Amino acid sequence: MHNRPRAQLITGVEYADFYRDDEDEELAGAIRRYRDADEQDALLLQALETLWADGWDPHEILVLSPRRRSAAHRAFGETTDASPQSGATHGIRWGTVHRYKGLESPVVIVTDVDGRSPGWEDLLYVGMTRATERLIVLTSLEELHERM
């Protein structure tokens, strides 16, 4: 597991110099690499259990993916995006990066970072910048994992 501030996490996706005026550079971040969908699903559930053990309320957690059929979809069993105003199973919000563009959450988990989605670097950037306090990225990309 790699723990890095947001500035170091964003370094791998061209937007390293971007900061909002109110952005806290000490955002806790972690990147975890998976080899297949089953391993990603296990990492997602492990991350959620750790967050709950650390005292995060489920409503403070947002799981984002560049696509609808995602690790969150498999974990929560929903077929459509949760709306930003409502919670999914256990109160955890989840959906596509597109759906949450412009919104924030204290904790964000970005899943399905595999380089296959068109414009994946932009989607990763948008997903990562939704987090205000804690960020977890699940990726299959070794080069991204190594850069972060």
Stockholm file with secondary structure:
# STOCKHOLM 1.0

chainA/1-148         MHNRPRAQLITGVEYADFYRDDEDEELAGAIRRYRDADEQDALLLQALETLWADGWDPHEILVLSPRRRSAAHRAFGETTDASPQSGATHGIRWGTVHRYKGLESPVVIVTDVDGRSPGWEDLLYVGMTRATERLIVLTSLEELHERM
#=GR chainA/1-148 SS CEEECHHHHHGGGTCTTCCCTTCCTTCEEEEEECSSHHHHHHHHHHHHHHHHHTTCCGGGEEEEESSSSSHHHHHHCCSSCCCTTSCCGGGCEEEETGGGTTCCEEEEEEEEESSCSTTHHHHHHHHHTTEEEEEEEEECCHHHHHHC
#=GC SS_cons         CEEECHHHHHGGGTCTTCCCTTCCTTCEEEEEECSSHHHHHHHHHHHHHHHHHTTCCGGGEEEEESSSSSHHHHHHCCSSCCCTTSCCGGGCEEEETGGGTTCCEEEEEEEEESSCSTTHHHHHHHHHTTEEEEEEEEECCHHHHHHC
//
